């Protein structure tokens, strides 16, 4: 028989004998906070995939990602990064980063990474160029911020920004110029900088009619660059004089006329109206001319006719005193009285449906159809500018110094590249992408004195988006 276990004297004396020993209570789990950590992580992955980590500045990376997620001021960027599950740098550190951005040449590093990425994804022999203006909430001008031409008729100081992208709209080069600088004078410096940076000997630059100036095209040609530029419809009567003489105003939908155009109004050779066949442009034979491609579209003609009718109606209303306008089209003034300019209106009606393109690329290298399709890719650079102005809120600017302005543009340039790549991988607009992923909140929970972060539950449709970002080859 086993002897009973003796009760310790301490328990017996305290009256606890036979009662269960109480253990310390553990506090219930608590949610410390939630964040869109998943969104930050996928954007950081794309940032790294593009080679931007070569900058070696985590604060710069955070400023770029915050600019994409919720564009705001430096003062408010900390709040955005905290919502993304990051411990933000101080305001002073962020401002020092803007100084480092210029002093250490971050833009050069980013531009080199963008070029390398564009080369691996496709062809950079054809680039698209356009310009825009970014205004400031400021009253006084300085050496860089100046009042200049504004399509929105603003009188605020501004800077002129030139952007070079590949045929898919992926940014390759950006430049900043004085606000009163003519847009036509920006293309050559930007293209030359890009060409010298990457040692390119042969490339095609596509720009709209706003970039079309005799000196621009001549300078591009002299440095060995090929170009495709839009031509103003007012040049059609000279370029198509032979067609009008032999065929009248008749055009068929989709008709293309490949001919030549004088390099400038002061000289150059146009097609001979007494020869029915259009000349084939040759750089040696037609040294004073460029190649001109004209295309007719019935759809464009209908749209042009509608526009002309509205302009004619407005002109008649102004003449009748029913409306006021500063300089309406198709109105001529003689002896103080206004009348409808019937001759100008008739000339405009004659040219509806026509669109011209000027190039120095021989027909043996690029067909007329390829010239036209290459020019039509310009909507990609226009889309990139819209993204920078709306999604990334590049304007208005509140920076005062040139270095801060240049740093701001570098951040916007980097954010634009990251956004274009994310869109390319997912097929979603960047705003749509942010709206879908930002609500996926990770939770940080305190349990038994320790903190742990748990990822969110991801629905199937959102998981497909994440898979596309993290494994782009699977989608393409």
Buried (B, 14 or more C-beta within 10 A) or exposed (E): EEEEEEEEEEEEEEEBEEEEEEEEEEEEEEEEBBBBBBBBBBBBEBBEBBBBBBBEBEBBBBBBBBBBBBBBEBEEBBEBBEBBBBEBBEBEEBEEBBEBBBEBBBBEBBBBBBBBBBEEBEEBEBBBBBBBBBBBEBEEBBEBBBBBBEEEEBEBBBBBBBBBBBBBBBBBBBBBBBBBBEBBBBBBEBBBBBBEBBEBEEBBBBBBBBBBBBEBBEBBBEEEBBBBBBBEBEBBEBBBBBBBEEEEEEBEEEBBBBBBBBBBEEEBBBBEBEEEEBBBBBEEEBEEBBBBBBBBBBEBBEEBBEEBEEBBEBBBBBBEEEEEEEEBBBBBEEEEEBEBBEEBBEBBBEBBBBBBBBBBBEBEEBBBEBBBEBBEBBEBBBBBBEBBBEBBBBBEBEBEEBEBBBBBBBBBBBBBBBBBBBBBBBEBBBBEBBEBBBEBBBBBBBEEEEEEBEEBEBEEEBEEBBBBBBEBEEEE
